Amino acid sequence: MRVVVVGGGVSGLTAARDLAETGVDVLVLEATGEVGGKLRRGEVSGTAVDVGAEAMINRRPEGVALATELALPLTHPTPASSRIWTRDALRPLPRTLMGAPLDLDQLERAGILSPDGMARARRQLVQQVTGDESVGEAVAQRFGPEVVDRLVEPLLGGVYAGQARQISIRSAVPQLADLLGRTEFTLPVPPPDAPPVFAAVDGGMWRLVAAAADDLRAQPGVEVRVGSPVTAVRRTGYGFVVATAGGDEAADALVLATPAAPTARLLGDLAPTAAAELERIGYASVAVVTFAFDASAPGVAEALDVGASGFLVPPVDGRAVKASTFSFAKWDWVREAADGLLVLRTSLGRFGEEATLQVPDDELVRASLTDLAAATGLTAAPVDAVVQRWGAGLPQYWVGHSERIARIRAAVAAVPGLAVCGAAYDGVGIPACIASGHAAAAALSR
């Protein structure tokens, strides 16, 4: 049996590994020049860094399990805490569940809301969330619109680069839907010995996909081919024919581990119902700008010594960046690798703001430096800056997303030997994408 996996991101590599373990031949076709998807290695001033996803949820098992299988050491963030840059100050980020406040006294001390906004948040109008609705609408009903604008928006923006009043509460934060209907909006404070929320591969998350690809290439009957875009797939009496620039590839089974739009194009004839639904999934484009600053340059250490791991920015504040991660403060491995340099990064772009990214790289660098100066007082010139663009990089889980995915999966399941996986379906985080790859392989192994 031969399986073709289209897409060499973490979902596709996971599906390929699972299938190879069953003894079938596997061909992975990746359109770009390198595997990894949104896990990618970059270099700033000679230091290897992540220019895509930099961490994964530690309390969900799939990512940690894959790293362990590949003998990759894990690390966790330092105790440095996040800030919200709003109302012209870097303010402590209070305890929340995706922006919905779990400690109103802490929220008030942070000064994130106006007095009127704080008074509305304290009124807490309890209402059951029935069916699906947007995270923004549900939180606004209980705590008021200012909580959405200054807390929910920046937190959701960090995950989806989306808009709170469009993102589905059932698909994105199902726990929040239940909690909003309770009289007491609270969760237990994690004990001091609780496992860390986040983890990363020591040396960079890009090492996870690099090791997975190396592991695949070492297995008999497996080929990982980069620079090989797939232009079409068609059904035959025995399986599938996959058309590439280098010629047709025969497959007994097929996994499409590609974003929604290319998957829709490939499924147009095979599964038209699934294709039509996939076309309705929106994507946000973002850019990540990574900087290296000389730690000994005048004013650098003073400006960045704020005890923070970075900050989030509410769109209502009208800034260019939506977040900044002080990588040197968040990850010990970054600080050690970039000896004498302070590495940090900014991210820009939200859904519907694609035009703001359609400028040369140096304009994104300038806009980031302007906002960093306003937020922290940092005015030194960087030693180096690298821009990584992620066009149509983040799927949007709009209201009704789970029902749409159910329809897609039903249509795909009606085509024997076909499976799909990736960030568009059941979660955008690394563990969720790995789980999606496992599920695709399992569907073909039944």
C-alpha positions as CSV (number, residue, x, y, z in Angstrom):
1,M,0.0,0.0,0.0
2,R,1.2,3.5,-0.8
3,V,0.0,6.7,0.9
4,V,0.7,10.2,-0.4
5,V,0.6,13.0,2.2
6,V,0.2,16.4,0.8
7,G,1.7,19.0,3.1
8,G,4.8,18.8,5.3
9,G,3.7,20.8,8.3
10,V,3.5,19.2,11.8
11,S,0.1,17.6,11.0
12,G,1.3,16.0,7.7
13,L,4.5,14.8,9.3
14,T,2.6,13.3,12.2
15,A,0.2,11.5,9.9
16,A,3.2,10.2,7.8
17,R,5.0,8.9,10.8
18,D,1.9,7.0,12.0
19,L,1.3,5.5,8.6
20,A,4.9,4.5,8.2
21,E,4.8,2.7,11.5
22,T,2.1,0.4,10.0
23,G,4.4,-0.7,7.3
24,V,2.9,1.2,4.3
25,D,5.0,3.2,1.8
26,V,4.6,7.0,2.4
27,L,5.4,9.9,0.1
28,V,5.3,13.4,1.7
29,L,4.9,16.2,-0.8
30,E,5.7,19.7,0.5
31,A,5.2,22.7,-1.9
32,T,7.8,25.0,-0.3
33,G,11.5,24.4,0.0
34,E,11.4,23.1,3.6
35,V,9.1,21.1,5.8
36,G,7.6,22.4,9.0
37,G,4.8,24.7,8.1
38,K,4.5,27.4,10.8
39,L,7.4,25.9,12.7
40,R,10.4,27.5,11.1
41,R,14.0,28.3,11.8
42,G,15.3,31.8,11.3
43,E,18.5,33.5,12.1
44,V,19.0,36.9,13.6
45,S,22.6,38.2,14.1
46,G,23.9,34.6,13.8
47,T,21.5,33.2,16.4
48,A,19.0,30.5,15.3
49,V,15.5,31.4,16.5
50,D,11.9,30.5,15.9
51,V,10.2,32.8,13.4
52,G,6.9,31.0,13.6
53,A,5.3,29.3,16.6
54,E,7.6,29.4,19.6
55,A,5.7,27.3,22.2
56,M,3.1,24.7,22.7
57,I,0.5,23.9,25.4
58,N,2.2,21.7,28.0
59,R,-0.9,20.4,29.7
60,R,-2.1,18.8,26.4
61,P,-0.1,15.6,25.8
62,E,0.4,15.3,22.0
63,G,3.2,17.9,21.5
64,V,5.2,16.8,24.6
65,A,4.8,13.1,23.6
66,L,6.2,13.8,20.1
67,A,9.2,15.7,21.4
68,T,9.8,12.8,23.9
69,E,9.6,10.2,21.1
70,L,12.2,12.2,19.1
71,A,14.5,12.6,22.2
72,L,14.2,16.4,22.2
73,P,14.8,18.2,25.5
74,L,11.9,20.4,26.6
75,T,12.0,23.7,28.4
76,H,9.5,26.0,30.0
77,P,9.1,29.8,30.1
78,T,10.8,31.8,32.8
79,P,8.6,33.4,35.6
80,A,8.5,36.7,33.6
81,S,4.9,37.8,33.1
82,S,2.9,39.3,30.3
83,R,1.7,42.9,30.0
84,I,-1.1,44.7,28.2
85,W,0.0,47.8,26.5
86,T,-3.2,49.9,26.7
87,R,-4.1,53.4,27.7
88,D,-0.5,54.5,27.1
89,A,1.0,52.2,29.7
90,L,2.4,48.6,30.1
91,R,-0.1,47.2,32.6
92,P,0.0,43.8,34.4
93,L,-2.1,41.1,32.7
94,P,-4.6,39.9,35.3
95,R,-5.9,36.3,35.6
96,T,-8.4,35.7,32.8
97,L,-9.8,32.9,30.8
98,M,-9.1,34.1,27.2
99,G,-9.6,37.7,28.4
100,A,-12.7,37.1,30.6
101,P,-11.5,38.3,34.1
102,L,-11.2,35.8,36.8
103,D,-10.2,38.4,39.5
104,L,-11.9,41.7,39.2
105,D,-9.9,43.3,42.0
106,Q,-6.7,42.4,40.2
107,L,-8.2,43.8,37.0
108,E,-9.0,47.1,38.7
109,R,-5.5,47.4,40.1
110,A,-4.1,47.0,36.6
111,G,-5.9,50.0,35.4
112,I,-6.8,48.4,32.1
113,L,-10.4,49.6,32.0
114,S,-11.9,53.0,32.5
115,P,-13.9,53.6,35.6
116,D,-17.1,53.2,33.7
117,G,-15.8,50.0,32.1
118,M,-14.8,48.6,35.5
119,A,-18.2,49.4,37.0
120,R,-19.9,47.5,34.1
121,A,-17.6,44.6,34.6
122,R,-18.5,44.3,38.2
123,R,-22.2,44.2,37.5
124,Q,-21.7,40.7,35.8
125,L,-24.9,40.0,34.0
126,V,-25.2,36.2,34.1
127,Q,-26.7,34.6,31.0
128,Q,-26.5,31.1,29.7
129,V,-24.6,30.6,26.4
130,T,-27.0,28.5,24.4
131,G,-25.9,27.2,21.0
132,D,-22.9,28.9,19.4
133,E,-22.1,32.6,19.5
134,S,-19.0,34.7,19.3
135,V,-16.5,35.0,22.2
136,G,-16.9,38.8,22.1
137,E,-20.7,38.8,22.3
138,A,-20.7,36.2,25.1
139,V,-18.2,38.0,27.2
140,A,-19.7,41.5,26.5
141,Q,-23.1,40.2,27.8
142,R,-21.5,39.4,31.1
143,F,-18.7,41.9,31.6
144,G,-19.4,44.7,29.1
145,P,-17.8,45.7,25.8
146,E,-14.7,47.3,27.3
147,V,-13.5,43.9,28.7
148,V,-13.8,42.6,25.1
149,D,-12.0,45.5,23.6
150,R,-9.1,45.7,26.0
151,L,-8.7,42.1,27.1
152,V,-10.4,39.5,24.9
153,E,-9.4,41.1,21.7
154,P,-5.6,41.1,22.4
155,L,-5.6,37.6,23.8
156,L,-7.7,36.1,20.9
157,G,-5.5,38.2,18.6
158,G,-2.5,36.3,19.9
159,V,-4.0,32.9,19.1
160,Y,-6.0,33.5,15.9
161,A,-5.1,37.1,14.8
162,G,-8.9,37.3,14.6
163,Q,-11.8,39.4,15.8
164,A,-13.4,38.5,19.1
165,R,-16.9,39.3,17.8
166,Q,-16.5,36.7,15.0
167,I,-14.6,33.8,16.7
168,S,-16.8,30.9,17.9
169,I,-16.9,30.4,21.7
170,R,-17.8,26.7,21.2
171,S,-14.8,26.0,18.9
172,A,-12.2,28.3,20.4
173,V,-12.9,28.4,24.1
174,P,-15.6,25.8,25.0
175,Q,-14.8,26.0,28.7
176,L,-15.6,29.7,28.7
177,A,-19.1,29.0,27.4
178,D,-19.9,26.9,30.4
179,L,-18.3,29.2,32.9
180,L,-20.1,32.3,31.7
181,G,-23.4,30.7,32.6
182,R,-22.4,30.2,36.2
183,T,-23.1,32.7,39.0
184,E,-19.5,32.5,40.2
185,F,-17.1,33.2,37.4
186,T,-14.0,31.7,38.8
187,L,-11.4,28.9,38.4
188,P,-9.1,27.5,41.1
189,V,-5.7,29.3,41.3
190,P,-3.1,26.7,40.1
191,P,-1.0,25.4,43.0
192,P,2.7,26.3,43.0
193,D,3.6,22.8,41.9
194,A,1.2,22.7,39.0
195,P,2.7,21.8,35.6
196,P,3.7,24.8,33.5
197,V,1.1,25.9,31.0
198,F,3.5,26.1,28.1
199,A,6.5,24.2,26.9
200,A,9.0,24.5,24.1
201,V,11.8,22.4,22.6
202,D,15.1,23.6,24.0
203,G,16.8,25.4,21.1
204,G,13.6,26.2,19.3
205,M,10.3,24.7,18.2
206,W,11.6,24.4,14.7
207,R,13.6,21.5,15.9
208,L,10.5,19.4,16.5
209,V,9.6,19.3,12.8
210,A,13.2,19.0,11.7
211,A,13.6,15.9,13.9
212,A,10.3,14.4,12.7
213,A,11.3,14.8,9.1
214,D,14.7,13.3,9.8
215,D,13.1,10.4,11.5
216,L,10.8,9.9,8.6
217,R,13.6,10.0,6.0
218,A,15.4,7.2,7.9
219,Q,12.5,4.8,7.6
220,P,12.3,2.3,4.7
221,G,9.6,3.0,2.1
222,V,9.3,6.7,3.1
223,E,10.2,9.7,1.0
224,V,9.9,13.4,2.0
225,R,10.0,15.6,-1.1
226,V,10.2,19.4,-0.8
227,G,9.6,22.0,-3.6
228,S,6.9,19.7,-5.0
229,P,3.5,21.5,-5.1
230,V,0.5,19.4,-5.9
231,T,-1.7,20.8,-8.7
232,A,-4.6,18.3,-8.8
233,V,-5.8,15.0,-7.5
234,R,-8.2,12.6,-9.2
235,R,-9.8,9.4,-8.3
236,T,-9.0,6.2,-10.1
237,G,-10.4,2.7,-9.9
238,Y,-7.7,1.7,-7.4
239,G,-7.0,4.9,-5.5
240,F,-5.8,8.3,-6.5
241,V,-3.5,10.0,-9.0
242,V,-1.6,13.1,-7.5
243,A,-0.4,15.5,-10.1
244,T,2.8,17.4,-9.3
245,A,5.2,19.5,-11.4
246,G,7.5,16.6,-11.6
247,G,4.8,14.2,-12.8
248,D,1.9,12.0,-11.6
249,E,2.2,10.0,-8.4
250,A,-0.1,7.0,-7.7
251,A,-1.6,6.5,-4.3
252,D,-3.8,3.9,-2.7
253,A,-4.7,6.5,0.0
254,L,-4.4,10.2,0.3
255,V,-3.9,12.6,3.2
256,L,-4.4,16.4,2.5
257,A,-2.5,18.2,5.3
258,T,-2.8,21.6,3.6
259,P,-4.7,24.8,4.6
260,A,-8.3,25.2,3.8
261,A,-8.0,27.1,0.4
262,P,-5.6,24.7,-1.3
263,T,-7.5,21.7,0.2
264,A,-10.7,23.1,-1.3
265,R,-9.1,23.4,-4.7
266,L,-7.8,19.8,-4.6
267,L,-11.2,18.4,-3.5
268,G,-13.3,20.3,-6.0
269,D,-14.1,17.1,-8.0
270,L,-13.4,14.5,-5.3
271,A,-15.6,15.9,-2.5
272,P,-17.4,19.1,-3.8
273,T,-19.4,19.5,-0.6
274,A,-16.3,19.5,1.5
275,A,-14.6,21.9,-0.9
276,A,-17.5,24.4,-0.7
277,E,-17.3,24.4,3.1
278,L,-13.5,24.7,3.2
279,E,-13.7,27.8,0.9
280,R,-15.7,29.5,3.6
281,I,-13.0,29.3,6.2
282,G,-11.2,32.6,6.4
283,Y,-7.5,33.1,7.1
284,A,-5.5,36.0,8.7
285,S,-2.1,37.1,7.4
286,V,0.5,38.1,9.9
287,A,4.2,39.1,10.0
288,V,6.8,38.4,12.7
289,V,9.7,40.8,13.0
290,T,12.6,39.4,15.1
291,F,15.2,41.9,16.5
292,A,18.6,41.6,18.1
293,F,19.8,44.5,20.3
294,D,23.2,44.9,21.8
295,A,22.6,44.4,25.5
296,S,25.5,46.8,26.3
297,A,24.2,49.7,24.1
298,P,23.1,52.8,26.0
299,G,19.5,52.6,27.2
300,V,18.8,49.0,26.0
301,A,18.9,47.2,29.3
302,E,17.1,50.0,31.1
303,A,14.2,50.1,28.5
304,L,13.7,46.4,28.4
305,D,14.2,45.6,32.1
306,V,10.5,45.7,32.9
307,G,10.2,42.2,34.4
308,A,8.0,41.2,31.4
309,S,8.0,38.4,28.9
310,G,6.3,40.8,26.4
311,F,3.0,42.5,25.9
312,L,-0.3,42.3,24.0
313,V,-1.9,45.2,22.3
314,P,-5.7,45.8,22.0
315,P,-6.7,46.9,18.5
316,V,-8.7,49.7,20.0
317,D,-5.4,51.4,20.9
318,G,-4.6,51.8,17.2
319,R,-1.0,50.6,17.3
320,A,0.8,48.9,14.4
321,V,2.0,45.8,16.4
322,K,-0.5,43.4,18.0
323,A,2.1,41.9,20.4
324,S,5.7,41.7,21.3
325,T,7.6,38.8,22.9
326,F,10.7,39.5,24.8
327,S,12.3,36.2,23.9
328,F,15.5,36.9,25.9
329,A,13.3,37.3,29.0
330,K,10.8,34.5,28.3
331,W,13.2,31.7,27.2
332,D,16.5,30.9,29.0
333,W,17.8,29.2,25.8
334,V,17.4,32.3,23.7
335,R,19.3,34.5,26.2
336,E,22.1,31.9,26.4
337,A,22.3,31.4,22.6
338,A,22.4,35.1,21.9
339,D,25.3,35.9,24.1
340,G,25.5,39.7,24.6
341,L,22.4,40.3,22.5
342,L,18.7,40.8,23.6
343,V,16.4,39.1,21.1
344,L,12.8,40.0,20.9
345,R,10.0,39.9,18.3
346,T,6.9,41.7,17.3
347,S,3.9,40.5,15.4
348,L,1.7,42.5,13.1
349,G,-1.6,41.8,11.3
350,R,-5.1,40.8,12.1
351,F,-7.9,39.3,10.0
352,G,-9.2,42.0,7.7
353,E,-6.0,44.1,7.9
354,E,-4.0,42.4,5.1
355,A,-3.4,45.8,3.5
356,T,-1.3,46.9,6.5
357,L,1.2,44.2,5.7
358,Q,1.5,45.0,2.0
359,V,4.5,47.2,2.5
360,P,8.2,46.5,2.2
361,D,10.0,44.7,5.1
362,D,11.8,47.9,6.2
363,E,8.4,49.6,6.9
364,L,7.3,46.7,9.1
365,V,10.6,47.0,11.0
366,R,10.2,50.8,11.3
367,A,6.6,50.5,12.6
368,S,7.7,47.9,15.1
369,L,10.5,50.1,16.4
370,T,8.2,53.0,16.7
371,D,5.8,51.0,18.9
372,L,8.6,49.5,20.9
373,A,9.9,53.0,21.7
374,A,6.5,54.2,22.7
375,A,5.8,51.1,24.9
376,T,9.2,50.7,26.6
377,G,11.3,53.8,25.8
378,L,13.7,51.7,23.6
379,T,15.3,53.9,21.1
380,A,18.6,52.1,20.2
381,A,19.1,50.8,16.7
382,P,18.9,47.0,16.5
383,V,22.0,45.0,15.5
384,D,19.8,43.0,13.1
385,A,16.1,42.5,12.2
386,V,14.5,39.7,10.2
387,V,10.9,39.7,8.8
388,Q,8.9,36.5,8.4
389,R,5.6,36.8,6.6
390,W,2.8,34.3,7.1
391,G,0.3,35.0,4.3
392,A,-3.0,33.4,5.1
393,G,-1.3,31.8,8.0
394,L,-4.0,31.5,10.7
395,P,-7.5,29.9,10.1
396,Q,-10.5,31.7,11.6
397,Y,-12.8,29.7,13.8
398,W,-16.0,31.7,13.1
399,V,-19.4,31.1,14.7
400,G,-20.6,27.7,13.4
401,H,-17.1,26.4,12.9
402,S,-17.7,23.0,14.6
403,E,-20.8,22.3,12.5
404,R,-18.9,23.2,9.3
405,I,-16.1,20.8,10.3
406,A,-18.6,18.1,10.9
407,R,-20.0,18.5,7.4
408,I,-16.5,18.5,5.9
409,R,-15.5,15.4,7.7
410,A,-18.7,13.6,6.7
411,A,-18.1,14.5,3.0
412,V,-14.4,13.4,3.2
413,A,-15.3,10.1,4.9
414,A,-17.6,9.3,2.0
415,V,-14.5,9.1,-0.3
416,P,-12.7,5.8,0.6
417,G,-9.0,6.3,1.3
418,L,-9.2,10.0,1.8
419,A,-8.4,12.0,5.0
420,V,-7.7,15.6,5.9
421,C,-5.8,17.2,8.8
422,G,-4.3,20.5,9.9
423,A,-5.0,23.7,11.8
424,A,-8.2,24.4,10.0
425,Y,-10.2,21.7,11.8
426,D,-10.0,21.1,15.5
427,G,-7.4,23.6,16.9
428,V,-4.6,25.9,15.8
429,G,-2.1,25.0,18.5
430,I,0.8,22.5,17.9
431,P,-0.7,19.7,20.1
432,A,-4.1,20.0,18.3
433,C,-2.4,19.9,14.9
434,I,-0.5,16.8,16.0
435,A,-3.7,15.2,17.2
436,S,-5.3,16.0,13.8
437,G,-2.5,14.2,12.0
438,H,-2.9,11.2,14.3
439,A,-6.6,11.1,13.5
440,A,-6.1,11.3,9.8
441,A,-3.7,8.3,9.9
442,A,-6.1,6.4,12.1
443,A,-8.9,7.0,9.7
444,L,-6.9,5.4,6.9
445,S,-5.8,2.5,9.0
446,R,-9.3,1.3,9.9
